[in-house]
Amino acid sequence: MRKIEFLIALSALILLVFPLPQSIYGAVPPPGDDVFGMYADDNFNDDASDENPTFVFIELGVVQVFIYLTNVSAPTIGGYEFALAYDSSGELPIVVDAGLPPYSFNVAPLPEYVVGLAVPMLPDEYGHAILATPVYFVYVSTPVYVSVTPTSMPMVPDQIIYIEFDDTSIWHAMHPASGNFIDPIFAFNMGIVAVENATWTDVKALYR
């Protein structure tokens, strides 16, 4: 049995309930189906006049961020897998809480997420889903860049994926909002320069 399918059965035995985050801003998500991104706020409402930043500024304190799958192409989500990678010249934020959704279980050590859901995750009224809401303790002002990558033992080589709840044999690739597994999807204490305007090496050189 594949590991995500096993997780769905296993996670049906647990009841992990996390508090719902409060909405602050909404925004129009990036174009395309099944786009994986990390954002400072939790309310994509398709209003172009609002904002949902891909960065947060905090020198000392606890901050929650929101990992979104926007424009979900499947009717349900039953599990998913991805890993987060961090790049900084200084100390990294400490993960206080992985921010898993209710009734779920992660069998991988952070920063990898190999998550099964005991109940289906449904896209919201705008077609988006929050996969996780990790909480970080930030204690330095040094910029930290976050990218998404496949896990160390991906179910599908070189992919980050989710599977459907009603048929775990059906999987869908998730596409990084940055366009690849190298450029950042989020930053602490630094805004992100659009990757189409500069290479990632050029961006890092500006702030080090």
FENMO-V598327 format. One record per helix or strand of 2 or more residues. SS is the DSSP state (H for helix, E for strand). FROM is the first residue (numbers start at 1). TO is the last residue. If there is no record, write none. Layout:
BEGIN
SS_FROM_TO, SS_FROM_TO
END
This chain:
BEGIN
H_3_11, E_35_39, E_55_56, E_61_64, E_66_70, E_77_87, E_94_97, E_104_106, E_112_121, E_129_132, E_135_138, E_144_149, E_160_163, E_171_176, E_186_188, H_200_206
END
